[in-house]
Amino acid sequence: MDNRQLSRHARDRFALESLRFDSIASARNVAAQLNVSAGDVYALGLIDEALRIVLTRSASPAQFSSAASFLDGRLGAAPVRAALLTFASAFPTKPIYEGKTKAEEYLDSTPLRLPPHSENLGRVAQAEGGMQPLEELLLVNLHNTNPAAQTLTELFDDQPLEQTAYEKMVEGLAEYFAATGDGGRRRGESLVDMLRAPALASPHSLEGQLEYIIQRWGSVLGEEFVTRLLRAMDFVREDAVRRQGHSEFKPTAEVPTYAGYPEYERYSPDKEWMPRLVLIAKNAYVWLDQLSKKYQCDISRLDHVPDEELDILARRGFTGLWLIGLWERSRASQRIKQRMGQPDAVASAYSLHSYDIAGDLGGWEALGNLRWRAWQRGIRLSADMVPNHMGIDSTWVIEHPDWFLSLDQPPYPSYAFNSENLSDDPRAAIVLEDHYYNHSDAAVVFKLHHYQTDRTRYIYHGNDGTSFPWNDTAQLDYLKAEAREAVIQTILHVARNFPIIRFDAAMTLAKKHIQRLWFPEPGAGGAIPSRAERGLTRSEFEAAMPEEFWREVVDRVAAEVPDTLLLAEAFWLMEGYFVRTLGMHRVYNSAFMHMLRDEDNAKYRMAIKNTLEFDPRILQRYVNFMNNPDEKTAVEQFGKADKYFGVCVLLSTLPGLPMFGHGQIEGFHEKYGMEYRRAKWDETPDEGFVRYHEQIISPLLHRRRVFAGVENFFLYDLFTPEENVDENVFAYSNMTSGYEADTRMSERGLVIYHNKFADTRGWIKMSAAYLENGQLKQKSLADALSLPNGLNDHVIFRDYVTNLEYIRSCREIHEKGLYVELGAYKCHA
């Protein structure tokens, strides 16, 4: 914004000289004095610049000279001059404000109308911005009448002009340019209409006005200026996030369409054991405390886990045990949580000090003991790897601070770092931003000061852009090759000790999200406050990080620790990309939980159908679950009755990897926080619920060989007697692979589940389309189950849910399909 539009009042009160900003940092300093949004201050400054550029290119000095003559004739020369004198005093140029010249002298030296034949003389007073006072007056009015700029009015309040002809002069300018047709860029549009258009198009959003300017005036303003406008939009979004917080993040699941899917195909081959993996999660500290109560003895180390408990897991069909919270945790994280009112808390399981097994869990020796005993029962151990960040007091932060995203100065002038030192290491001090402790702010950085070098850094907290920063973590800088290599070496270290690795929040380290979150392109920022000003263009980012980090991880692990299953927690419609292109063996499928819980049955059936038509192998790579540690427990979401067990049958029999939550089999309601040392609720297992699992679910889990693959997986529609498809019915068949030539040796499975509180009936005959050898095909239920077609041939179905047997005519199934009747949430397997 030109300094002549800064009011004398604003200059006096805030000691400001100009509102032209070279950077968002300078706008933040101004905004801190005004207690307003820095993004808005910066945005309005650019809007003003855009208005000036468009004005000077749309209306010549001669046209404004004619407009001045029009105003003199309409209002009288004396009132016009009086208004301009008041304006020059209320909105002084620098010489006027400093007393080096008077308003009268300024007006006399800056003529409002030019002599004849002077169109090419250029604008007067170039050193002061090159605009006539009448143009400046119009711009002040535009800002004062802009609803989105009202919080900034104190900078350019036109109240001192109220008793002058100011308002009538603006109306006269609008009338003059409307009558002459001068200045507008579109037919029927006057100059003043054009300048008012951004505020009219988006009256309550400066971001919206910037977007309008880019779309309508971008070709006039030029690429460089448009880039600045895009960055300003980023700053406005960042400022809104910082001041108001993210809107409540509600995880949702979308139907994958795969339209125009551009990525290449490069699956990682499965080892023989991987398709039959069934995983159960256990929060390590909570589980050990629960075992202590169950067995009435001290069970506080991994090697204390009784053989009987491992036998139970194996008997129930589990072949993988995911232990959450094994690693040595950040001591600073624990101190923060205890200071904030959780005296019994341990550190977060995802704020790590190092990748060593926690000493109070028994260390590596205790892990080795548990690993061997679990393996004797066919159970492989799984551990988390947290690639985005480390604990704020981790060894890496102290010894390799350059591996982390940091600044030399705080990104916001309001940040203060005067609270306690959270570091136990005498080499450095670690301090959280003060306002965290009273919940008045959630800073994006913390302070790290090394005593020996006397250097201070402000390191970014980990952040996925959906909520507040994770205040006990430090974000790694993935544009630095040495940081990436350190993470890869750590992954290899974990792989040598655990055959199954779960990567936390893996989607945030896909290239496009690294850039979006931390180095955003112009116009794509706003997720994490203060990062837009450190953004990169696409070409700059590609030069800094040409390859996908995860692709390199997959290839390195395959070469150095080949018998390792890599499992990615990934959302944001990246599931297919993670397994098909990046090569992860398995990826979270949150749609299973969300859509079946909410009974978005048509959407989930469409998700399966779309995947079958694009690449069925993706289904085999999904991790399906009814809850995970970040969600409510399974019984909270699905209850304990028929709906729970119907969905649990789907979990146990769909292709992919079934994952069960901690306490799911026992029917526990409590969701365990990552900082829990023990459960807070006094719950005992629901014996009837457990028994029903063992009777219905466990036999299916032991037959994962029938259901895990996709080579013989077919999904069916149920047609009602009215010939409508009932989208609430999930019907599919599968069979063990490799026995197609001799079906007598194969095990065949058919699952039918009605996920709705209603009754239904109908026929199941033809499968949905699936891709095979580049062509879409369908198969009948009879052919999918390899049923003979003789007149006297019959098939017996043994139902694991009801424990009943049904006999059906094979000829009828070939000709009509299979007739079924289903009540609310009823299931056959």
C-alpha positions in Angstrom: 0.0 0.0 0.0 1.4 3.4 -0.9 2.5 5.5 2.0 0.1 8.4 1.1 -2.8 6.2 2.0 -1.6 5.8 5.5 -3.5 8.2 7.7 -1.8 10.8 9.9 -3.5 9.2 12.9 -2.0 5.8 12.0 1.4 7.3 11.6 1.2 9.1 14.9 -0.2 6.1 16.9 1.8 3.3 15.4 5.0 5.0 14.3 4.6 3.6 10.8 6.0 5.1 7.7 4.6 2.9 5.0 2.4 -0.1 4.3 4.4 -1.4 1.5 5.7 -4.8 2.5 8.8 -6.6 1.1 7.8 -9.8 3.0 5.1 -11.3 5.2 7.5 -10.9 8.1 7.3 -7.1 7.9 3.6 -7.3 7.7 3.6 -9.4 10.9 5.5 -6.7 12.7 2.8 -4.2 11.7 0.0 -6.6 12.5 1.4 -7.2 16.0 1.1 -3.5 16.8 -2.5 -3.4 15.5 -3.6 -6.8 16.9 -5.0 -7.8 13.5 -4.3 -10.5 11.0 -0.9 -10.2 9.3 -2.2 -12.1 6.3 -5.0 -9.5 5.9 -2.5 -6.6 6.2 -0.3 -8.2 3.6 -3.2 -9.1 1.3 -4.6 -5.5 1.4 -1.3 -4.1 0.6 -1.1 -6.3 -2.6 -4.7 -5.5 -3.4 -3.8 -1.8 -3.3 -0.8 -2.4 -5.5 -3.0 -4.3 -8.0 -5.6 -1.5 -8.0 -2.8 1.1 -8.7 -1.4 -1.0 -11.6 -4.8 -1.4 -13.2 -5.8 2.2 -12.6 -2.6 3.6 -14.2 -2.9 1.2 -17.2 -6.6 1.9 -17.7 -6.9 5.7 -17.3 -4.4 8.2 -18.5 -3.4 11.4 -16.7 -5.4 13.3 -19.3 -8.5 11.4 -18.5 -8.2 12.2 -14.8 -7.5 15.8 -15.7 -10.8 15.8 -17.6 -12.5 14.2 -14.6 -11.1 17.0 -12.3 -12.6 19.6 -14.6 -15.9 17.7 -14.5 -15.8 17.8 -10.7 -15.0 21.5 -10.6 -18.0 22.1 -12.9 -20.3 19.9 -10.9 -19.3 20.8 -7.3 -17.3 24.0 -7.7 -13.6 24.5 -7.7 -13.4 25.8 -4.1 -15.1 22.7 -2.4 -13.0 20.4 -4.5 -9.8 22.1 -3.5 -10.9 22.3 0.1 -11.5 18.5 0.1 -8.1 17.8 -1.4 -6.4 20.0 1.1 -8.0 18.1 3.9 -7.1 14.9 2.2 -3.5 15.9 1.8 -3.3 16.8 5.5 -5.2 13.7 6.7 -3.2 11.4 4.4 0.1 13.2 4.1 3.0 12.4 1.9 6.3 12.0 3.7 7.4 15.6 3.1 4.1 16.9 4.4 4.2 14.6 7.5 7.8 15.6 8.3 6.9 19.3 7.9 9.2 19.9 4.9 6.3 21.1 2.7 2.7 22.2 3.2 -0.5 20.7 1.8 -1.1 23.9 -0.2 2.4 23.8 -1.7 1.9 20.1 -2.5 -1.3 20.6 -4.4 0.0 23.6 -6.2 3.0 21.5 -7.4 0.8 18.5 -8.3 -1.7 19.8 -10.9 -5.0 18.0 -11.2 -5.4 18.9 -14.8 -2.7 19.0 -17.5 -2.0 21.6 -20.1 -3.1 20.8 -23.7 -1.1 18.1 -25.6 0.5 16.9 -22.4 -0.8 13.2 -22.5 2.8 11.9 -22.8 4.3 14.1 -20.1 3.9 11.2 -17.6 2.7 11.6 -14.1 4.0 14.2 -11.7 5.7 13.7 -8.4 7.1 10.4 -9.4 9.2 10.2 -6.2 6.1 10.2 -4.2 4.4 7.4 -6.1 3.5 9.1 -9.4 -0.3 9.4 -8.8 -2.4 12.5 -8.7 -4.2 13.4 -5.4 -7.6 12.7 -7.0 -6.5 9.1 -7.7 -5.2 8.7 -4.2 -8.5 9.9 -2.8 -10.3 7.3 -4.9 -8.1 4.5 -3.6 -8.7 5.6 0.0 -12.4 5.4 -0.6 -12.1 2.0 -2.2 -10.4 0.6 1.0 -12.9 2.3 3.4 -15.8 0.8 1.5 -14.3 -2.7 1.3 -16.2 -4.8 4.0 -13.3 -7.3 4.2 -10.9 -4.5 5.2 -12.9 -3.2 8.1 -10.5 -4.6 10.7 -7.8 -2.5 9.2 -9.8 0.8 8.9 -7.7 2.5 11.6 -4.8 2.6 9.0 -6.8 4.6 6.4 -9.9 5.9 8.2 -11.6 8.5 6.0 -13.6 10.0 8.9 -11.6 13.4 8.7 -13.0 13.8 5.2 -16.7 13.5 6.2 -17.3 17.3 6.4 -15.8 17.9 2.9 -17.0 17.2 -0.6 -15.1 13.9 -0.5 -18.1 11.6 -0.9 -19.6 13.7 -3.7 -16.3 13.7 -5.5 -16.1 9.9 -5.5 -19.7 9.8 -6.7 -18.8 12.3 -9.4 -15.8 10.3 -10.5 -18.0 7.2 -10.8 -20.6 9.2 -12.8 -17.9 10.8 -15.1 -16.2 7.5 -16.0 -19.6 5.8 -16.4 -20.7 8.5 -18.8 -17.5 8.6 -20.8 -16.9 4.9 -20.8 -13.2 5.5 -20.1 -11.1 3.0 -18.2 -13.2 -0.1 -17.9 -11.7 -3.3 -19.3 -15.0 -4.9 -20.3 -17.8 -3.5 -22.4 -20.3 -1.5 -20.3 -17.9 -1.3 -17.3 -16.5 2.0 -16.1 -13.1 2.5 -14.4 -14.7 2.9 -11.0 -16.9 -0.1 -11.5 -13.8 -2.1 -12.4 -11.9 -1.0 -9.3 -14.8 -1.8 -7.1 -15.4 -5.2 -8.6 -13.0 -7.3 -6.4 -14.7 -6.1 -3.2 -18.2 -6.6 -4.7 -17.3 -10.1 -5.9 -16.1 -11.2 -2.5 -17.2 -8.6 0.1 -16.1 -10.5 3.2 -12.9 -12.2 2.1 -9.6 -10.6 1.1 -8.6 -14.1 0.0 -11.6 -14.1 -2.3 -10.7 -10.7 -3.7 -7.1 -11.8 -4.4 -8.6 -14.8 -6.3 -10.8 -12.5 -8.3 -7.9 -10.2 -9.2 -5.8 -13.2 -10.3 -8.6 -14.5 -12.5 -9.7 -11.2 -14.0 -6.6 -9.1 -14.1 -3.8 -11.7 -14.1 -2.8 -11.0 -17.7 -2.4 -7.3 -17.0 -0.5 -7.7 -13.7 2.0 -10.2 -15.1 3.3 -13.6 -13.8 5.6 -12.3 -11.1 2.9 -10.2 -9.5 0.4 -13.0 -9.8 2.9 -15.2 -7.9 2.9 -12.6 -5.1 -0.9 -12.6 -5.0 -0.9 -16.4 -4.8 1.5 -16.2 -1.9 -0.7 -13.6 -0.2 -3.6 -16.0 -0.4 -1.4 -18.6 1.3 -0.6 -16.1 4.1 -4.3 -15.3 4.6 -5.1 -19.0 5.0 -2.1 -19.6 7.3 -3.1 -16.7 9.5 -6.7 -18.0 9.8 -5.3 -21.4 10.9 -3.0 -19.8 13.4 -5.6 -17.4 14.9 -8.7 -19.7 14.7 -7.2 -23.2 14.6 -8.0 -25.8 12.0 -11.7 -26.5 11.4 -12.6 -29.7 13.3 -10.9 -32.6 11.4 -13.3 -35.4 10.8 -11.7 -38.3 9.0 -13.8 -39.4 6.1 -13.4 -42.0 3.4 -13.9 -41.4 -0.2 -14.7 -43.8 -3.0 -11.6 -44.2 -5.2 -12.3 -43.7 -8.9 -8.8 -44.2 -10.4 -9.9 -42.0 -13.3 -6.8 -41.0 -15.3 -4.6 -42.8 -12.9 -1.1 -41.7 -14.0 1.2 -43.7 -11.7 3.2 -46.6 -12.9 2.8 -50.2 -11.5 5.5 -51.6 -9.3 4.2 -54.0 -6.7 6.5 -55.6 -4.1 6.1 -59.4 -4.2 4.6 -61.0 -1.1 6.5 -63.6 0.8 4.6 -66.9 1.4 3.5 -65.9 4.9 2.3 -62.4 4.2 -1.2 -63.0 2.7 -2.2 -65.1 5.7 -1.2 -62.5 8.3 -3.8 -61.5 10.9 -2.7 -58.7 13.1 -3.7 -57.6 16.6 -2.6 -54.4 18.2 -1.6 -54.0 21.9 -0.5 -50.8 23.7 2.5 -52.3 25.4 2.3 -50.6 28.8 -1.5 -51.0 29.1 -1.4 -54.6 28.0 1.3 -55.5 30.5 -0.7 -53.9 33.3 -3.8 -55.7 32.3 -1.9 -59.0 32.2 -0.6 -58.3 35.7 -4.2 -58.1 37.0 -5.3 -61.1 35.0 -2.5 -63.4 36.2 -2.2 -61.8 39.7 1.6 -61.2 39.4 4.0 -58.5 38.3 4.1 -58.4 34.5 6.0 -55.2 33.6 8.5 -56.4 31.1 8.1 -58.0 27.6 9.8 -61.2 28.8 7.2 -61.5 31.5 4.3 -62.0 29.0 3.0 -65.5 29.9 3.1 -68.4 27.4 -0.6 -68.9 28.2 -1.4 -65.5 26.7 0.6 -66.2 23.5 -1.3 -69.5 23.3 -4.6 -67.6 23.5 -3.6 -65.3 20.7 -2.5 -68.2 18.5 -5.7 -70.1 19.2 -7.8 -67.1 18.3 -6.1 -67.0 14.8 -3.6 -64.2 15.2 -0.3 -64.5 13.4 1.0 -61.0 14.1 1.3 -58.9 17.3 1.7 -55.2 16.9 3.2 -53.8 20.1 2.6 -50.0 20.3 5.1 -47.9 22.3 8.2 -50.2 22.5 10.8 -47.5 21.8 12.6 -45.3 24.3 10.4 -42.3 24.6 11.1 -38.6 25.0 11.5 -37.6 28.7 10.5 -34.0 27.7 7.2 -35.4 26.4 6.4 -37.0 29.7 7.3 -33.8 31.6 5.0 -31.8 29.4 2.1 -34.1 29.9 2.6 -34.3 33.6 2.8 -30.5 33.9 -0.4 -30.3 31.9 -2.3 -32.4 34.5 -1.6 -36.0 33.7 0.6 -37.1 36.6 0.5 -40.8 35.7 1.3 -40.3 32.0 4.3 -41.7 30.2 5.6 -39.9 27.1 3.7 -40.3 23.9 4.5 -43.5 22.0 5.2 -41.3 18.9 7.6 -38.8 20.6 10.8 -40.9 20.6 14.1 -40.4 22.2 15.8 -43.2 20.3 15.0 -46.5 18.5 16.1 -48.6 21.4 13.6 -50.8 23.3 12.5 -49.0 26.4 14.5 -49.9 29.5 11.5 -50.3 31.7 10.1 -52.8 29.2 13.2 -54.9 29.6 15.2 -53.6 26.7 16.5 -55.7 23.8 17.0 -58.8 25.9 13.3 -58.9 26.9 12.2 -58.3 23.4 14.3 -61.2 22.1 12.7 -63.5 24.7 9.2 -62.5 23.7 10.0 -62.6 20.0 11.3 -66.2 20.2 8.3 -67.5 22.3 5.8 -65.8 20.0 7.5 -67.2 16.9 7.3 -70.7 18.4 3.5 -70.2 18.1 3.6 -68.8 14.6 3.2 -65.2 15.7 5.5 -62.5 14.2 6.1 -59.2 16.1 5.4 -55.8 14.6 6.6 -52.4 15.7 6.0 -48.8 14.7 8.4 -46.6 12.9 7.7 -42.9 13.1 9.5 -41.3 10.1 8.2 -37.8 10.2 9.7 -36.6 13.4 11.6 -37.3 16.6 11.0 -36.2 20.2 12.0 -32.6 20.9 14.8 -33.9 23.2 15.9 -36.8 21.1 19.5 -37.7 20.5 19.1 -36.6 16.9 17.9 -33.1 17.9 20.8 -32.6 20.2 23.5 -34.1 18.0 22.1 -33.4 14.5 19.9 -30.3 14.6 20.6 -29.6 10.9 18.5 -32.7 10.1 15.4 -30.8 11.2 13.3 -27.9 9.8 14.3 -24.8 11.6 14.6 -21.0 11.5 17.2 -18.6 13.0 14.4 -16.3 14.3 10.9 -17.0 15.6 8.4 -16.9 12.7 5.9 -14.7 14.7 6.8 -11.7 16.8 4.4 -12.7 19.6 6.3 -15.9 20.3 8.1 -16.0 23.7 10.3 -18.7 25.1 10.7 -18.1 28.8 9.4 -21.3 30.2 11.3 -24.2 31.8 14.2 -26.0 30.1 12.9 -29.5 29.1 16.3 -30.9 28.3 18.1 -33.4 30.5 21.2 -33.1 28.2 23.7 -30.5 29.6 24.7 -29.6 26.0 21.5 -27.8 25.1 18.3 -26.2 26.4 14.9 -27.0 24.9 12.0 -24.6 25.6 8.4 -24.7 24.5 6.7 -21.5 23.5 5.2 -19.9 26.6 1.6 -19.7 25.4 1.2 -23.5 25.1 1.0 -23.9 28.8 -2.0 -21.6 29.2 -3.7 -22.9 26.0 -3.6 -19.5 24.4 -1.5 -20.6 21.4 0.0 -23.7 19.8 3.3 -22.5 18.4 4.7 -24.2 15.3 8.2 -24.1 16.6 10.2 -24.7 19.8 13.5 -23.2 20.9 16.8 -25.2 20.9 19.9 -23.5 22.3 23.3 -25.1 22.2 25.5 -23.8 25.0 28.9 -24.6 23.5 28.2 -22.8 20.2 25.8 -20.3 21.7 23.6 -20.9 18.7 19.8 -20.8 18.9 17.4 -22.5 16.5 13.7 -22.5 16.3 12.7 -26.0 15.2 9.4 -26.9 13.7 7.1 -29.3 15.6 5.8 -32.3 13.7 2.5 -31.5 11.9 0.2 -33.1 9.4 -1.8 -29.9 8.7 -5.1 -31.3 10.0 -4.9 -30.0 13.6 -2.5 -28.4 16.1 1.3 -29.1 15.9 2.5 -32.1 17.9 4.2 -30.1 20.6 6.5 -32.9 21.9 8.0 -33.6 18.4 10.6 -32.1 16.1 10.0 -32.3 12.3 12.7 -33.8 10.1 13.7 -31.9 6.9 13.2 -34.3 4.0 14.9 -32.1 1.5 18.2 -32.9 3.2 19.7 -36.1 1.9 21.6 -36.8 5.1 18.3 -36.7 7.0 16.6 -39.1 4.6 19.6 -41.5 4.8 19.5 -41.4 8.6 15.8 -42.4 8.6 16.4 -45.2 6.1 19.2 -46.6 8.3 16.8 -46.5 11.2 14.2 -48.3 9.2 16.7 -51.1 8.3 17.6 -51.3 12.0 13.9 -51.8 12.9 13.5 -54.3 10.1 16.3 -56.5 11.4 14.4 -56.8 14.7 10.8 -56.9 13.5 9.4 -58.7 10.4 6.5 -56.3 10.3 6.9 -52.5 10.3 4.0 -50.1 10.6 4.9 -46.6 9.3 3.0 -43.9 11.2 1.3 -41.2 9.0 3.2 -42.4 6.0 1.1 -40.3 3.6 2.7 -37.1 4.9 6.0 -38.2 3.4 4.8 -38.7 -0.2 6.5 -36.0 -2.2 3.3 -34.1 -3.0 2.5 -33.8 0.7 6.0 -32.9 1.8 5.7 -30.0 -0.6 2.1 -29.1 0.3 2.9 -29.1 4.0 6.4 -27.7 4.3 7.4 -26.1 0.9 4.1 -25.2 -0.8 3.9 -23.9 -4.3 2.4 -20.4 -4.7 -1.3 -20.7 -4.0 -1.1 -24.1 -2.4 0.0 -23.0 1.1 -2.0 -22.5 4.3 -1.7 -26.0 5.9 1.1 -25.0 8.4 1.5 -21.4 9.5 4.7 -19.6 8.4 5.7 -22.2 5.7 4.3 -20.4 2.7 7.0 -17.8 2.7 9.5 -20.7 2.5 7.7 -22.4 -0.3 9.2 -23.6 -3.6 8.0 -23.8 -7.1 7.4 -27.3 -8.5 10.6 -27.3 -10.4 12.6 -26.1 -7.4 11.1 -28.9 -5.3 11.7 -31.6 -7.9 15.3 -30.5 -8.1 15.7 -30.7 -4.4 13.9 -34.1 -4.0 13.7 -35.9 -7.4 12.6 -39.3 -6.1 9.9 -40.6 -3.8 11.4 -41.3 -0.4 9.1 -44.4 0.1 10.2 -46.0 -3.1 13.8 -45.8 -2.0 12.8 -47.3 1.4 11.0 -50.2 -0.2 13.9 -51.0 -2.5 16.5 -50.8 0.2 14.6 -53.0 2.6 13.9 -55.5 -0.2 17.6 -55.7 -0.9 19.0 -55.7 2.7 16.2 -57.2 4.9 14.0 -59.0 2.4 11.6 -60.9 4.7 10.0 -57.7 6.0 6.4 -56.7 5.5 6.1 -52.9 5.2 2.7 -51.5 6.3 1.8 -47.9 5.6 -0.7 -45.8 7.5 -1.9 -43.7 4.6 -5.1 -41.9 3.8 -6.0 -38.9 1.6 -6.9 -41.2 -1.4 -3.3 -42.4 -1.6 -4.0 -46.1 -0.7 -3.6 -47.5 -4.2 -0.5 -45.3 -4.9 1.2 -46.6 -1.8 1.0 -50.3 -2.7 0.8 -50.2 -6.5 3.5 -47.6 -7.2 5.5 -47.0 -4.1 5.6 -50.8 -3.3 4.4 -51.0 0.2 3.1 -54.5 1.0 0.0 -53.2 2.9 -1.8 -50.0 3.4 -4.6 -48.8 5.7 -8.1 -49.0 4.3 -10.0 -46.6 6.5 -13.1 -46.8 4.2 -13.9 -50.2 5.6 -14.4 -48.9 9.1 -16.0 -45.5 8.2 -18.4 -46.7 5.5 -19.6 -49.9 7.2 -20.1 -48.1 10.5 -22.1 -45.4 8.8 -23.9 -47.9 6.6 -22.7 -46.1 3.4 -23.0 -49.5 1.9 -23.5 -48.4 -1.7 -20.3 -46.3 -1.5 -18.3 -49.2 -0.1 -19.6 -51.6 -2.7 -18.7 -49.0 -5.3 -15.2 -48.7 -3.8 -14.7 -52.5 -4.2 -16.2 -52.5 -7.7 -14.0 -49.6 -8.9 -10.9 -51.3 -7.6 -11.9 -54.6 -9.2 -12.2 -52.9 -12.5 -9.0 -51.0 -12.2 -6.6 -53.4 -10.5 -8.0 -56.1 -8.2 -4.6 -56.7 -6.6 -5.0 -53.5 -4.6 -7.7 -55.2 -2.5 -5.3 -57.9 -1.4 -2.9 -55.1 -0.1 -5.5 -53.4 2.1 -5.4 -53.4 5.9 -9.0 -53.6 7.0 -10.0 -52.7 10.6 -13.0 -51.8 12.8 -10.9 -49.5 14.9 -7.4 -48.3 15.2 -5.6 -46.5 18.1 -6.7 -43.1 16.9 -10.4 -44.0 16.7 -13.1 -45.0 19.1 -13.1 -48.7 20.1 -14.9 -51.2 17.9 -17.7 -51.8 20.3 -18.3 -48.0 20.6 -18.6 -47.8 16.8 -20.4 -51.1 16.0 -22.0 -52.3 19.3 -21.8 -55.8 20.5 -24.7 -57.4 18.6 -25.3 -58.7 15.1 -23.9 -55.6 13.3 -20.6 -56.0 15.1 -20.3 -59.6 14.3 -21.5 -59.2 10.7 -18.9 -56.6 10.0 -16.3 -58.7 11.9 -17.1 -61.6 9.5 -16.3 -59.2 6.6 -13.1 -58.1 8.3 -12.1 -61.8 8.6 -13.0 -62.9 5.1 -12.4 -60.0 2.7 -9.1 -59.9 0.8 -6.3 -58.1 2.6 -4.9 -58.0 6.1 -7.4 -58.1 9.0 -6.3 -55.9 12.0 -7.9 -56.1 15.4 -7.7 -53.4 18.0 -6.5 -53.7 21.6 -9.4 -54.9 23.7 -11.6 -55.6 20.7 -12.0 -59.3 21.4 -12.7 -58.6 25.1 -15.4 -56.0 24.3 -13.5 -53.2 26.0 -14.9 -49.7 25.6 -11.9 -47.5 26.6 -9.8 -45.9 24.0 -6.1 -45.9 25.2 -4.1 -42.8 24.8 -0.6 -43.1 23.5 0.6 -41.7 26.9 -1.3 -44.3 29.0 0.7 -46.3 31.4 -2.4 -48.3 32.4 -6.1 -48.4 31.6 -8.1 -45.8 33.4 -11.4 -47.7 33.3 -11.8 -50.9 35.4 -13.1 -53.2 32.6 -13.3 -57.0 32.6 -13.6 -59.1 29.5 -17.2 -59.8 28.3 -17.0 -63.6 28.4 -20.0 -64.1 26.1 -18.5 -61.7 23.6 -15.2 -63.5 23.8 -16.8 -66.9 23.4 -18.7 -65.8 20.3 -15.5 -64.5 18.8 -13.9 -67.9 19.4 -16.9 -69.8 18.0 -17.5 -67.6 14.9 -14.6 -65.4 14.1 -11.6 -67.6 15.0 -12.4 -70.5 12.7 -12.6 -67.9 9.8 -9.3 -66.4 10.8 -7.7 -69.8 10.7 -8.9 -70.2 7.1 -7.4 -67.0 5.8 -5.9 -69.0 3.0 -9.4 -69.2 1.5 -10.1 -65.5 1.7 -6.8 -63.6 1.6 -6.2 -63.5 -2.2 -7.9 -61.8 -5.1 -7.3 -64.3 -7.9 -10.6 -66.0 -7.2 -12.5 -63.2 -5.4 -15.8 -62.2 -6.9 -18.4 -59.6 -5.7 -22.1 -60.1 -6.4 -25.2 -58.0 -6.6 -28.3 -59.3 -4.8 -31.4 -58.7 -7.0 -34.7 -58.4 -5.1 -37.9 -59.9 -6.5 -38.6 -56.4 -7.9 -35.3 -56.7 -9.9 -33.6 -53.9 -7.9 -30.1 -54.3 -6.6 -30.0 -54.2 -2.8 -26.9 -52.1 -2.1 -26.9 -53.1 1.6 -26.0 -56.7 0.9 -22.4 -57.7 0.6 -22.0 -61.0 -1.2 -18.7 -62.4 -2.4 -17.0 -65.7 -2.9 -13.3 -66.8 -2.8 -11.3 -69.9 -2.8 -7.7 -71.1 -2.2 -5.4 -70.3 -5.1 -3.6 -72.9 -7.1 -6.3 -75.6 -7.2 -8.5 -74.5 -10.0 -7.6 -77.6 -12.0 -8.8 -79.9 -9.3 -11.6 -78.3 -7.3 -11.9 -81.3 -5.0 -8.7 -80.0 -3.4 -9.8 -76.4 -3.0 -11.6 -74.8 -0.2 -14.3 -72.5 -1.3 -16.0 -69.7 0.7 -19.2 -67.7 0.2 -20.0 -64.7 2.5 -23.4 -62.9 2.5 -24.0 -60.0 5.0 -26.9 -57.5 5.2 -25.6 -54.3 6.8 -28.9 -52.6 7.5 -31.7 -52.7 10.1 -34.3 -54.2 7.7 -35.2 -57.5 6.0 -34.3 -58.4 2.4 -34.4 -61.3 0.0 -33.4 -62.0 -3.5 -31.1 -63.9 -5.9 -27.3 -63.8 -6.3 -26.1 -65.0 -9.6 -23.6 -62.8 -11.6 -20.4 -61.2 -10.4 -19.5 -57.5 -10.7 -17.0 -56.7 -13.5 -13.3 -57.4 -12.8 -10.1 -56.8 -14.8 -8.3 -59.8 -16.1 -5.6 -59.6 -18.8 -6.6 -56.1 -19.6 -10.2 -56.9 -20.2 -13.3 -56.5 -18.0 -15.1 -59.8 -17.3 -17.9 -61.3 -15.2 -18.4 -64.7 -13.8 -21.4 -66.5 -12.5 -21.6 -67.7 -8.9 -21.8 -71.3 -10.0 -18.7 -70.9 -12.1 -16.8 -69.0 -9.4 -17.5 -71.9 -7.0 -16.7 -74.5 -9.7 -20.0 -76.2 -9.2 -21.0 -79.1 -11.6 -24.1 -78.7 -13.7 -25.6 -82.1 -13.7 -29.4 -82.6 -13.1 -28.7 -84.5 -9.9 -25.7 -82.5 -8.6 -26.1 -80.7 -5.3 -23.8 -78.6 -3.1 -23.7 -78.5 0.7 -23.0 -75.1 2.3 -21.7 -75.3 5.9 -22.5 -72.0 7.7 -19.8 -71.0 10.3 -22.2 -68.3 11.7 -25.2 -70.5 12.4 -23.4 -73.9 12.4 -26.1 -75.1 10.0 -25.8 -76.9 6.7 -27.8 -76.1 3.6 -28.2 -78.2 0.4 -28.9 -76.6 -2.9 -29.3 -77.8 -6.5 -26.3 -77.0 -8.6 -28.5 -76.8 -11.7 -30.7 -74.1 -10.0 -27.6 -72.1 -9.0 -26.4 -72.2 -12.6 -29.7 -71.2 -14.0 -31.2 -68.8 -11.4 -28.5 -68.2 -8.9 -28.7 -68.6 -5.1 -31.8 -67.4 -3.3 -31.3 -65.9 0.2 -33.3 -64.2 2.8 -31.6 -62.0 5.4 -32.9 -60.2 8.4 -31.3 -57.1 10.0 -27.5 -57.4 10.2 -27.7 -61.1 9.4 -24.8 -62.9 7.9 -23.9 -66.3 6.4 -20.3 -67.5 5.9 
